[in-house]
Amino acid sequence: MANTAKVIFSDTGRDANLLYWTGISVIDPFLALEGEGRRLAIIHGLERDRLRQHSRFDGVHLWEDFLTPKERNWPVFQKIPSVLLRLQKDYGFTHWQLPSSFPAAVLIRLQERGLSFEVLPDPFLPERAIKGEEEIAELRRAAAITSEAMALAREILLRSEIAADGGLVFEGKPLSSEFLKESIELFCFQRGALAENTIAAGGAQSGQPHGEGQGNLHAHRPIVVDLFPRLKSSGYWGDMTRTFLRGEPSPQQQKLYDAVLEAHRRSVAQVREGASAAEIHNRNIAFFEAEGWPLRISPEGCTGFIHNTGHGIGLDIHEEPRLGQGAGRLAQNMVITVEPGLYYPEGGVRIEDTLLVCEEKGEKLTEGGYDWVL
């Protein structure tokens, strides 16, 4: 049987799998592998001592340790096959498993040098779906910051006044999506988290699930606020969504909100070890159809419940497991989101919390009420 090792060539900012192996941030690309009970890094000299002291690698080596004087001057995509050939000799590896993101230029060189390899489908490291104690602690910390930031967003909206034209005014100025997002992002930054692409979408813009929102916000219209800050120190994400309305909702708006809130409540109640993620999602589809909110797909676009019920969260904002059709069963210590939503040209509603999967039920990591009318 071949002695197989998994190999990544990237930096920790672009590859969460590499950050999972490393445990610290490394801004320059390097070569890392795991196999036969060893985890090794091949890196430039300026990072060697830091990785030896603080990373999770069993061995940290320099590129020069595996290259001839001539090879040391080659471009990096030519160096990697030479290093892997030397590792085969030194450690007995005979087969390499690579992620789908592995550079194509290197794959060509591996073929030319006759190395045995395969490109694995995602997830490259499926063990990341089950979180360890330290990871759960980091995700709790991210969820706490996210919850506090959501409370700030709610407070700004609550304190805003309704102008004669229906626009919202905060501290004497029109309240815009941009101001609300900047306030949230600054709040998160000051608490050790980086929030980017924050969503604060009002009115018709709330009907676009990933529309970030722009322009002034108005009363009597839904405002979807979706926050997903990332801890600067460890790279773990928070994720939470609430839909607010400053003023008075129409009967149709309230009916829409009530349907999403009930779907969210039902989904949360089903989260436990062994639960079928696909079944949780399919029950939402059936519930929305029964309540008169079916999914409709046309050349003009899609309306209704148009995305999965949720997703895993960790070092990636979207990772395994999925809560969608064809998904598997939940396992203890997975961390997931539950986020049903309904979307229409005139506006939409989404409600999202982050949960830790436990034996008997899910534990909410995000905190906050569901009173949407302010």
Contacts in CASP RR format, 6 or more apart in sequence:
PFRMAT RR
TARGET T0000
AUTHOR 0000-0000-0000
METHOD contacts of the structure
MODEL  1
MANTAKVIFSDTGRDANLLYWTGISVIDPFLALEGEGRRLAIIHGLERDR
LRQHSRFDGVHLWEDFLTPKERNWPVFQKIPSVLLRLQKDYGFTHWQLPS
SFPAAVLIRLQERGLSFEVLPDPFLPERAIKGEEEIAELRRAAAITSEAM
ALAREILLRSEIAADGGLVFEGKPLSSEFLKESIELFCFQRGALAENTIA
AGGAQSGQPHGEGQGNLHAHRPIVVDLFPRLKSSGYWGDMTRTFLRGEPS
PQQQKLYDAVLEAHRRSVAQVREGASAAEIHNRNIAFFEAEGWPLRISPE
GCTGFIHNTGHGIGLDIHEEPRLGQGAGRLAQNMVITVEPGLYYPEGGVR
IEDTLLVCEEKGEKLTEGGYDWVL
2 94 0 8 1.000
2 95 0 8 1.000
2 116 0 8 1.000
3 35 0 8 1.000
3 36 0 8 1.000
3 91 0 8 1.000
3 92 0 8 1.000
3 93 0 8 1.000
3 94 0 8 1.000
3 95 0 8 1.000
4 35 0 8 1.000
4 93 0 8 1.000
4 94 0 8 1.000
4 95 0 8 1.000
4 96 0 8 1.000
4 97 0 8 1.000
5 33 0 8 1.000
5 34 0 8 1.000
5 35 0 8 1.000
5 36 0 8 1.000
5 87 0 8 1.000
5 91 0 8 1.000
5 93 0 8 1.000
5 95 0 8 1.000
5 96 0 8 1.000
5 97 0 8 1.000
6 33 0 8 1.000
6 34 0 8 1.000
6 35 0 8 1.000
6 96 0 8 1.000
6 97 0 8 1.000
6 98 0 8 1.000
6 120 0 8 1.000
6 124 0 8 1.000
6 125 0 8 1.000
7 31 0 8 1.000
7 32 0 8 1.000
7 33 0 8 1.000
7 84 0 8 1.000
7 96 0 8 1.000
7 97 0 8 1.000
7 98 0 8 1.000
7 102 0 8 1.000
8 15 0 8 1.000
8 17 0 8 1.000
8 18 0 8 1.000
8 21 0 8 1.000
8 31 0 8 1.000
8 32 0 8 1.000
8 33 0 8 1.000
8 98 0 8 1.000
8 99 0 8 1.000
8 102 0 8 1.000
8 124 0 8 1.000
9 29 0 8 1.000
9 30 0 8 1.000
9 31 0 8 1.000
9 32 0 8 1.000
9 80 0 8 1.000
9 102 0 8 1.000
9 103 0 8 1.000
9 106 0 8 1.000
10 18 0 8 1.000
10 29 0 8 1.000
10 101 0 8 1.000
11 18 0 8 1.000
11 26 0 8 1.000
11 27 0 8 1.000
11 28 0 8 1.000
11 29 0 8 1.000
11 30 0 8 1.000
12 18 0 8 1.000
12 19 0 8 1.000
12 22 0 8 1.000
12 23 0 8 1.000
12 24 0 8 1.000
12 25 0 8 1.000
12 26 0 8 1.000
12 27 0 8 1.000
13 19 0 8 1.000
13 25 0 8 1.000
13 27 0 8 1.000
15 99 0 8 1.000
15 101 0 8 1.000
16 128 0 8 1.000
16 314 0 8 1.000
16 315 0 8 1.000
16 316 0 8 1.000
16 319 0 8 1.000
17 99 0 8 1.000
17 124 0 8 1.000
17 125 0 8 1.000
17 128 0 8 1.000
18 26 0 8 1.000
18 32 0 8 1.000
19 25 0 8 1.000
19 235 0 8 1.000
19 315 0 8 1.000
20 125 0 8 1.000
20 128 0 8 1.000
20 315 0 8 1.000
21 32 0 8 1.000
21 34 0 8 1.000
21 39 0 8 1.000
21 56 0 8 1.000
21 57 0 8 1.000
22 32 0 8 1.000
22 41 0 8 1.000
22 51 0 8 1.000
22 55 0 8 1.000
22 56 0 8 1.000
22 57 0 8 1.000
23 54 0 8 1.000
23 55 0 8 1.000
23 56 0 8 1.000
23 234 0 8 1.000
24 50 0 8 1.000
24 51 0 8 1.000
24 54 0 8 1.000
24 55 0 8 1.000
26 43 0 8 1.000
26 47 0 8 1.000
26 51 0 8 1.000
28 44 0 8 1.000
28 47 0 8 1.000
29 76 0 8 1.000
30 41 0 8 1.000
30 42 0 8 1.000
30 43 0 8 1.000
30 44 0 8 1.000
30 47 0 8 1.000
31 41 0 8 1.000
31 42 0 8 1.000
31 43 0 8 1.000
31 63 0 8 1.000
31 80 0 8 1.000
31 83 0 8 1.000
32 39 0 8 1.000
32 40 0 8 1.000
32 41 0 8 1.000
32 42 0 8 1.000
32 57 0 8 1.000
33 39 0 8 1.000
33 40 0 8 1.000
33 87 0 8 1.000
33 93 0 8 1.000
33 96 0 8 1.000
34 40 0 8 1.000
35 93 0 8 1.000
36 91 0 8 1.000
36 92 0 8 1.000
36 93 0 8 1.000
37 58 0 8 1.000
38 58 0 8 1.000
38 59 0 8 1.000
38 91 0 8 1.000
39 56 0 8 1.000
39 57 0 8 1.000
39 58 0 8 1.000
39 59 0 8 1.000
40 57 0 8 1.000
40 58 0 8 1.000
40 59 0 8 1.000
40 60 0 8 1.000
40 61 0 8 1.000
40 87 0 8 1.000
40 91 0 8 1.000
41 51 0 8 1.000
41 55 0 8 1.000
41 57 0 8 1.000
41 59 0 8 1.000
41 60 0 8 1.000
41 61 0 8 1.000
42 61 0 8 1.000
42 62 0 8 1.000
42 63 0 8 1.000
42 65 0 8 1.000
42 66 0 8 1.000
42 83 0 8 1.000
43 51 0 8 1.000
43 60 0 8 1.000
43 61 0 8 1.000
43 62 0 8 1.000
43 63 0 8 1.000
44 62 0 8 1.000
44 63 0 8 1.000
45 62 0 8 1.000
48 60 0 8 1.000
48 61 0 8 1.000
48 62 0 8 1.000
51 57 0 8 1.000
51 60 0 8 1.000
52 59 0 8 1.000
52 60 0 8 1.000
63 72 0 8 1.000
63 79 0 8 1.000
63 83 0 8 1.000
64 72 0 8 1.000
66 82 0 8 1.000
66 83 0 8 1.000
66 86 0 8 1.000
66 87 0 8 1.000
67 74 0 8 1.000
67 79 0 8 1.000
67 82 0 8 1.000
67 83 0 8 1.000
67 86 0 8 1.000
68 82 0 8 1.000
71 78 0 8 1.000
71 79 0 8 1.000
71 82 0 8 1.000
72 79 0 8 1.000
74 82 0 8 1.000
77 103 0 8 1.000
77 105 0 8 1.000
77 106 0 8 1.000
77 109 0 8 1.000
78 109 0 8 1.000
80 106 0 8 1.000
80 109 0 8 1.000
80 110 0 8 1.000
81 106 0 8 1.000
81 109 0 8 1.000
81 110 0 8 1.000
81 112 0 8 1.000
81 113 0 8 1.000
81 115 0 8 1.000
82 113 0 8 1.000
84 93 0 8 1.000
84 96 0 8 1.000
84 110 0 8 1.000
84 115 0 8 1.000
85 113 0 8 1.000
85 115 0 8 1.000
87 93 0 8 1.000
88 94 0 8 1.000
88 115 0 8 1.000
94 116 0 8 1.000
95 116 0 8 1.000
95 117 0 8 1.000
95 118 0 8 1.000
96 110 0 8 1.000
96 115 0 8 1.000
96 116 0 8 1.000
96 117 0 8 1.000
96 118 0 8 1.000
97 117 0 8 1.000
97 118 0 8 1.000
97 119 0 8 1.000
97 120 0 8 1.000
98 107 0 8 1.000
98 117 0 8 1.000
98 118 0 8 1.000
98 119 0 8 1.000
98 120 0 8 1.000
99 119 0 8 1.000
99 120 0 8 1.000
99 122 0 8 1.000
99 124 0 8 1.000
100 119 0 8 1.000
100 120 0 8 1.000
100 121 0 8 1.000
100 122 0 8 1.000
100 124 0 8 1.000
102 119 0 8 1.000
107 117 0 8 1.000
107 119 0 8 1.000
110 117 0 8 1.000
123 129 0 8 1.000
123 319 0 8 1.000
123 320 0 8 1.000
126 320 0 8 1.000
128 314 0 8 1.000
128 315 0 8 1.000
128 319 0 8 1.000
128 320 0 8 1.000
129 312 0 8 1.000
129 319 0 8 1.000
129 320 0 8 1.000
129 321 0 8 1.000
129 331 0 8 1.000
129 334 0 8 1.000
130 331 0 8 1.000
130 332 0 8 1.000
130 333 0 8 1.000
130 334 0 8 1.000
131 139 0 8 1.000
131 314 0 8 1.000
131 333 0 8 1.000
131 334 0 8 1.000
131 335 0 8 1.000
131 356 0 8 1.000
132 333 0 8 1.000
135 236 0 8 1.000
135 314 0 8 1.000
135 335 0 8 1.000
136 333 0 8 1.000
136 335 0 8 1.000
136 356 0 8 1.000
138 231 0 8 1.000
138 234 0 8 1.000
138 235 0 8 1.000
138 236 0 8 1.000
139 236 0 8 1.000
139 237 0 8 1.000
139 238 0 8 1.000
139 313 0 8 1.000
139 314 0 8 1.000
139 335 0 8 1.000
139 354 0 8 1.000
139 356 0 8 1.000
139 365 0 8 1.000
140 365 0 8 1.000
141 231 0 8 1.000
141 236 0 8 1.000
142 193 0 8 1.000
142 229 0 8 1.000
142 230 0 8 1.000
142 231 0 8 1.000
142 236 0 8 1.000
142 237 0 8 1.000
142 238 0 8 1.000
143 238 0 8 1.000
143 240 0 8 1.000
143 354 0 8 1.000
143 365 0 8 1.000
143 366 0 8 1.000
143 367 0 8 1.000
144 367 0 8 1.000
145 188 0 8 1.000
145 191 0 8 1.000
145 192 0 8 1.000
145 193 0 8 1.000
145 229 0 8 1.000
145 231 0 8 1.000
145 238 0 8 1.000
146 188 0 8 1.000
146 193 0 8 1.000
146 227 0 8 1.000
146 228 0 8 1.000
146 229 0 8 1.000
146 238 0 8 1.000
146 239 0 8 1.000
146 240 0 8 1.000
146 354 0 8 1.000
146 366 0 8 1.000
147 240 0 8 1.000
147 366 0 8 1.000
147 367 0 8 1.000
147 368 0 8 1.000
148 187 0 8 1.000
148 191 0 8 1.000
149 184 0 8 1.000
149 187 0 8 1.000
149 188 0 8 1.000
149 195 0 8 1.000
149 227 0 8 1.000
149 229 0 8 1.000
150 225 0 8 1.000
150 227 0 8 1.000
150 240 0 8 1.000
150 242 0 8 1.000
150 366 0 8 1.000
150 368 0 8 1.000
151 368 0 8 1.000
152 183 0 8 1.000
152 184 0 8 1.000
152 187 0 8 1.000
153 180 0 8 1.000
153 183 0 8 1.000
153 184 0 8 1.000
153 200 0 8 1.000
153 225 0 8 1.000
153 227 0 8 1.000
153 242 0 8 1.000
153 244 0 8 1.000
154 242 0 8 1.000
154 244 0 8 1.000
154 374 0 8 1.000
156 170 0 8 1.000
156 175 0 8 1.000
156 180 0 8 1.000
156 183 0 8 1.000
157 168 0 8 1.000
157 175 0 8 1.000
157 180 0 8 1.000
157 217 0 8 1.000
157 223 0 8 1.000
157 244 0 8 1.000
157 246 0 8 1.000
157 374 0 8 1.000
158 246 0 8 1.000
158 374 0 8 1.000
159 170 0 8 1.000
160 168 0 8 1.000
160 169 0 8 1.000
160 170 0 8 1.000
160 175 0 8 1.000
160 217 0 8 1.000
160 246 0 8 1.000
161 168 0 8 1.000
161 169 0 8 1.000
161 170 0 8 1.000
161 172 0 8 1.000
162 168 0 8 1.000
162 169 0 8 1.000
162 219 0 8 1.000
162 246 0 8 1.000
162 247 0 8 1.000
163 169 0 8 1.000
163 174 0 8 1.000
166 218 0 8 1.000
166 219 0 8 1.000
166 220 0 8 1.000
167 174 0 8 1.000
167 175 0 8 1.000
167 216 0 8 1.000
167 217 0 8 1.000
167 218 0 8 1.000
167 219 0 8 1.000
168 174 0 8 1.000
168 175 0 8 1.000
168 216 0 8 1.000
168 217 0 8 1.000
168 218 0 8 1.000
168 219 0 8 1.000
168 246 0 8 1.000
169 175 0 8 1.000
170 179 0 8 1.000
173 179 0 8 1.000
174 216 0 8 1.000
175 216 0 8 1.000
175 217 0 8 1.000
176 214 0 8 1.000
176 215 0 8 1.000
176 216 0 8 1.000
176 217 0 8 1.000
177 200 0 8 1.000
177 201 0 8 1.000
177 202 0 8 1.000
177 205 0 8 1.000
177 212 0 8 1.000
177 213 0 8 1.000
177 214 0 8 1.000
177 215 0 8 1.000
177 216 0 8 1.000
177 217 0 8 1.000
178 214 0 8 1.000
178 215 0 8 1.000
180 200 0 8 1.000
180 217 0 8 1.000
180 225 0 8 1.000
181 198 0 8 1.000
181 199 0 8 1.000
181 200 0 8 1.000
181 212 0 8 1.000
181 213 0 8 1.000
184 195 0 8 1.000
184 198 0 8 1.000
184 200 0 8 1.000
184 225 0 8 1.000
184 227 0 8 1.000
185 195 0 8 1.000
185 196 0 8 1.000
185 198 0 8 1.000
185 229 0 8 1.000
188 194 0 8 1.000
188 195 0 8 1.000
188 227 0 8 1.000
188 229 0 8 1.000
189 195 0 8 1.000
192 231 0 8 1.000
192 232 0 8 1.000
192 233 0 8 1.000
193 229 0 8 1.000
193 230 0 8 1.000
193 231 0 8 1.000
193 232 0 8 1.000
193 238 0 8 1.000
194 229 0 8 1.000
194 230 0 8 1.000
194 232 0 8 1.000
195 227 0 8 1.000
195 228 0 8 1.000
195 229 0 8 1.000
195 230 0 8 1.000
197 212 0 8 1.000
197 228 0 8 1.000
198 212 0 8 1.000
198 225 0 8 1.000
198 226 0 8 1.000
198 227 0 8 1.000
198 228 0 8 1.000
199 210 0 8 1.000
199 211 0 8 1.000
199 212 0 8 1.000
199 213 0 8 1.000
199 224 0 8 1.000
199 225 0 8 1.000
199 226 0 8 1.000
199 227 0 8 1.000
199 241 0 8 1.000
200 212 0 8 1.000
200 213 0 8 1.000
200 217 0 8 1.000
200 223 0 8 1.000
200 224 0 8 1.000
200 225 0 8 1.000
201 207 0 8 1.000
201 208 0 8 1.000
201 211 0 8 1.000
201 212 0 8 1.000
201 213 0 8 1.000
201 223 0 8 1.000
201 224 0 8 1.000
202 213 0 8 1.000
202 217 0 8 1.000
202 218 0 8 1.000
202 221 0 8 1.000
202 222 0 8 1.000
202 223 0 8 1.000
202 224 0 8 1.000
202 347 0 8 1.000
203 218 0 8 1.000
203 221 0 8 1.000
203 222 0 8 1.000
203 223 0 8 1.000
203 346 0 8 1.000
203 347 0 8 1.000
204 345 0 8 1.000
204 346 0 8 1.000
204 347 0 8 1.000
205 211 0 8 1.000
205 213 0 8 1.000
205 214 0 8 1.000
205 347 0 8 1.000
206 221 0 8 1.000
206 222 0 8 1.000
206 223 0 8 1.000
206 224 0 8 1.000
206 243 0 8 1.000
206 343 0 8 1.000
206 347 0 8 1.000
206 348 0 8 1.000
206 349 0 8 1.000
207 224 0 8 1.000
207 343 0 8 1.000
207 344 0 8 1.000
207 345 0 8 1.000
207 346 0 8 1.000
207 347 0 8 1.000
207 348 0 8 1.000
208 343 0 8 1.000
209 306 0 8 1.000
209 307 0 8 1.000
209 341 0 8 1.000
209 343 0 8 1.000
209 350 0 8 1.000
217 223 0 8 1.000
217 246 0 8 1.000
219 246 0 8 1.000
219 247 0 8 1.000
220 245 0 8 1.000
220 246 0 8 1.000
220 247 0 8 1.000
220 248 0 8 1.000
220 249 0 8 1.000
220 250 0 8 1.000
221 245 0 8 1.000
221 347 0 8 1.000
222 243 0 8 1.000
222 244 0 8 1.000
222 245 0 8 1.000
222 253 0 8 1.000
222 257 0 8 1.000
222 347 0 8 1.000
222 348 0 8 1.000
222 349 0 8 1.000
222 372 0 8 1.000
223 243 0 8 1.000
223 244 0 8 1.000
223 245 0 8 1.000
223 246 0 8 1.000
224 241 0 8 1.000
224 242 0 8 1.000
224 243 0 8 1.000
224 348 0 8 1.000
224 349 0 8 1.000
224 350 0 8 1.000
225 241 0 8 1.000
225 242 0 8 1.000
225 243 0 8 1.000
225 244 0 8 1.000
226 239 0 8 1.000
226 240 0 8 1.000
226 241 0 8 1.000
226 350 0 8 1.000
226 352 0 8 1.000
227 238 0 8 1.000
227 239 0 8 1.000
227 240 0 8 1.000
227 241 0 8 1.000
228 237 0 8 1.000
228 238 0 8 1.000
228 239 0 8 1.000
228 240 0 8 1.000
228 317 0 8 1.000
229 237 0 8 1.000
229 238 0 8 1.000
230 236 0 8 1.000
230 237 0 8 1.000
230 238 0 8 1.000
230 317 0 8 1.000
231 237 0 8 1.000
235 315 0 8 1.000
236 314 0 8 1.000
236 315 0 8 1.000
237 313 0 8 1.000
237 314 0 8 1.000
237 315 0 8 1.000
237 316 0 8 1.000
237 317 0 8 1.000
238 313 0 8 1.000
238 317 0 8 1.000
238 354 0 8 1.000
238 366 0 8 1.000
239 313 0 8 1.000
239 317 0 8 1.000
239 337 0 8 1.000
239 339 0 8 1.000
239 352 0 8 1.000
239 354 0 8 1.000
239 366 0 8 1.000
240 352 0 8 1.000
240 353 0 8 1.000
240 354 0 8 1.000
240 366 0 8 1.000
241 339 0 8 1.000
241 350 0 8 1.000
241 351 0 8 1.000
241 352 0 8 1.000
242 351 0 8 1.000
242 352 0 8 1.000
242 368 0 8 1.000
242 369 0 8 1.000
242 370 0 8 1.000
242 372 0 8 1.000
243 257 0 8 1.000
243 260 0 8 1.000
243 348 0 8 1.000
243 349 0 8 1.000
243 350 0 8 1.000
243 351 0 8 1.000
243 372 0 8 1.000
244 372 0 8 1.000
244 373 0 8 1.000
244 374 0 8 1.000
245 253 0 8 1.000
245 257 0 8 1.000
245 372 0 8 1.000
245 373 0 8 1.000
245 374 0 8 1.000
246 374 0 8 1.000
247 373 0 8 1.000
247 374 0 8 1.000
248 373 0 8 1.000
249 257 0 8 1.000
249 372 0 8 1.000
249 373 0 8 1.000
256 293 0 8 1.000
256 342 0 8 1.000
256 344 0 8 1.000
256 348 0 8 1.000
256 349 0 8 1.000
257 349 0 8 1.000
257 372 0 8 1.000
259 287 0 8 1.000
259 288 0 8 1.000
259 291 0 8 1.000
259 293 0 8 1.000
259 342 0 8 1.000
260 340 0 8 1.000
260 341 0 8 1.000
260 342 0 8 1.000
260 349 0 8 1.000
260 350 0 8 1.000
260 351 0 8 1.000
261 351 0 8 1.000
261 370 0 8 1.000
262 287 0 8 1.000
263 284 0 8 1.000
263 287 0 8 1.000
263 288 0 8 1.000
263 305 0 8 1.000
263 340 0 8 1.000
263 341 0 8 1.000
264 338 0 8 1.000
264 339 0 8 1.000
264 340 0 8 1.000
264 351 0 8 1.000
264 352 0 8 1.000
264 353 0 8 1.000
264 370 0 8 1.000
266 283 0 8 1.000
266 284 0 8 1.000
266 287 0 8 1.000
267 280 0 8 1.000
267 283 0 8 1.000
267 284 0 8 1.000
267 309 0 8 1.000
267 323 0 8 1.000
267 338 0 8 1.000
267 340 0 8 1.000
268 338 0 8 1.000
268 353 0 8 1.000
268 355 0 8 1.000
268 362 0 8 1.000
268 364 0 8 1.000
269 361 0 8 1.000
270 279 0 8 1.000
270 280 0 8 1.000
270 283 0 8 1.000
271 280 0 8 1.000
271 330 0 8 1.000
271 336 0 8 1.000
271 338 0 8 1.000
271 355 0 8 1.000
271 357 0 8 1.000
271 361 0 8 1.000
271 362 0 8 1.000
272 330 0 8 1.000
272 357 0 8 1.000
272 358 0 8 1.000
272 359 0 8 1.000
272 360 0 8 1.000
272 361 0 8 1.000
272 362 0 8 1.000
273 330 0 8 1.000
273 331 0 8 1.000
273 332 0 8 1.000
273 357 0 8 1.000
273 358 0 8 1.000
273 359 0 8 1.000
273 360 0 8 1.000
274 329 0 8 1.000
274 330 0 8 1.000
274 331 0 8 1.000
275 329 0 8 1.000
275 330 0 8 1.000
276 327 0 8 1.000
276 328 0 8 1.000
276 329 0 8 1.000
276 330 0 8 1.000
277 309 0 8 1.000
277 321 0 8 1.000
277 322 0 8 1.000
277 323 0 8 1.000
277 324 0 8 1.000
277 327 0 8 1.000
277 328 0 8 1.000
277 329 0 8 1.000
277 330 0 8 1.000
278 323 0 8 1.000
278 324 0 8 1.000
278 325 0 8 1.000
278 326 0 8 1.000
278 327 0 8 1.000
278 328 0 8 1.000
280 309 0 8 1.000
280 323 0 8 1.000
280 324 0 8 1.000
281 308 0 8 1.000
281 309 0 8 1.000
281 310 0 8 1.000
281 323 0 8 1.000
281 324 0 8 1.000
281 325 0 8 1.000
281 327 0 8 1.000
282 324 0 8 1.000
282 325 0 8 1.000
284 305 0 8 1.000
284 309 0 8 1.000
284 340 0 8 1.000
285 295 0 8 1.000
285 305 0 8 1.000
288 294 0 8 1.000
288 295 0 8 1.000
288 304 0 8 1.000
288 305 0 8 1.000
288 340 0 8 1.000
288 342 0 8 1.000
289 295 0 8 1.000
293 304 0 8 1.000
293 305 0 8 1.000
293 342 0 8 1.000
294 304 0 8 1.000
295 302 0 8 1.000
295 303 0 8 1.000
295 304 0 8 1.000
295 305 0 8 1.000
295 306 0 8 1.000
296 302 0 8 1.000
296 303 0 8 1.000
296 304 0 8 1.000
302 343 0 8 1.000
303 343 0 8 1.000
303 344 0 8 1.000
303 345 0 8 1.000
304 341 0 8 1.000
304 342 0 8 1.000
304 343 0 8 1.000
304 344 0 8 1.000
305 340 0 8 1.000
305 341 0 8 1.000
305 342 0 8 1.000
306 343 0 8 1.000
307 341 0 8 1.000
308 322 0 8 1.000
308 323 0 8 1.000
308 324 0 8 1.000
309 323 0 8 1.000
309 324 0 8 1.000
309 338 0 8 1.000
309 339 0 8 1.000
309 340 0 8 1.000
310 322 0 8 1.000
310 323 0 8 1.000
310 324 0 8 1.000
310 336 0 8 1.000
310 337 0 8 1.000
310 338 0 8 1.000
310 339 0 8 1.000
310 352 0 8 1.000
311 318 0 8 1.000
311 319 0 8 1.000
311 321 0 8 1.000
311 322 0 8 1.000
311 323 0 8 1.000
311 336 0 8 1.000
311 337 0 8 1.000
312 318 0 8 1.000
312 319 0 8 1.000
312 320 0 8 1.000
312 321 0 8 1.000
312 322 0 8 1.000
312 334 0 8 1.000
312 335 0 8 1.000
312 336 0 8 1.000
312 337 0 8 1.000
313 319 0 8 1.000
313 335 0 8 1.000
313 336 0 8 1.000
313 337 0 8 1.000
313 354 0 8 1.000
314 335 0 8 1.000
321 327 0 8 1.000
321 328 0 8 1.000
321 330 0 8 1.000
321 334 0 8 1.000
321 336 0 8 1.000
323 336 0 8 1.000
323 337 0 8 1.000
323 338 0 8 1.000
330 336 0 8 1.000
330 357 0 8 1.000
331 357 0 8 1.000
332 357 0 8 1.000
332 358 0 8 1.000
332 359 0 8 1.000
333 356 0 8 1.000
333 357 0 8 1.000
334 356 0 8 1.000
334 357 0 8 1.000
335 354 0 8 1.000
335 355 0 8 1.000
335 356 0 8 1.000
335 357 0 8 1.000
335 365 0 8 1.000
336 354 0 8 1.000
336 355 0 8 1.000
336 357 0 8 1.000
337 352 0 8 1.000
337 353 0 8 1.000
337 354 0 8 1.000
337 355 0 8 1.000
338 352 0 8 1.000
338 353 0 8 1.000
338 355 0 8 1.000
339 350 0 8 1.000
339 351 0 8 1.000
339 352 0 8 1.000
339 353 0 8 1.000
340 350 0 8 1.000
340 351 0 8 1.000
341 348 0 8 1.000
341 349 0 8 1.000
341 350 0 8 1.000
341 351 0 8 1.000
342 348 0 8 1.000
342 349 0 8 1.000
351 370 0 8 1.000
352 366 0 8 1.000
353 364 0 8 1.000
353 365 0 8 1.000
353 366 0 8 1.000
354 364 0 8 1.000
354 365 0 8 1.000
354 366 0 8 1.000
355 362 0 8 1.000
355 363 0 8 1.000
355 364 0 8 1.000
355 365 0 8 1.000
356 362 0 8 1.000
356 363 0 8 1.000
356 365 0 8 1.000
END
